[in-house]
């Protein structure tokens, strides 16, 4: 059985309906023909994620997500995914979205990275956004509200 965990590093954020969320993530991987061994989603502050960005990626910028993948290409997914709740709150305001929708979008965005999708070029970004929208549309309706 895949292990999916939701942890906090230096902030407190309680993600609702974890069991349903885990099923949605696992179903996404299965639809893409892949399996999950373990993914840990770690909610952090901007500062914590910024420090990771500098230390491991040599990027001197704020970001909303950093994904560390540990498995080989043909193995079940093993990963730690760090997410800045502060960035997601800002993004939710900027894009006039509910925070919960932004949290789900970034979780599925990170999952798609683990499934091999990239977002560096314009074409890759378009494909990533299209996949995000598709999988967001498949969320169980019970996930759409607290």
Secondary structure, DSSP 4 states (H G I P E B T S, - for coil): --EEEEEESSS----S-HHHHHHHHHHHHHHTT--EEEEEEEEE-HHHHHHHHHHHH---S--SEEEEE-S-TTS-EEEEEEEEHHHHHHHHHHTT--HHHHHHHHHHHHHHHHTT---SSHHHHHHHHHHHHHHHHTS-GGGG--
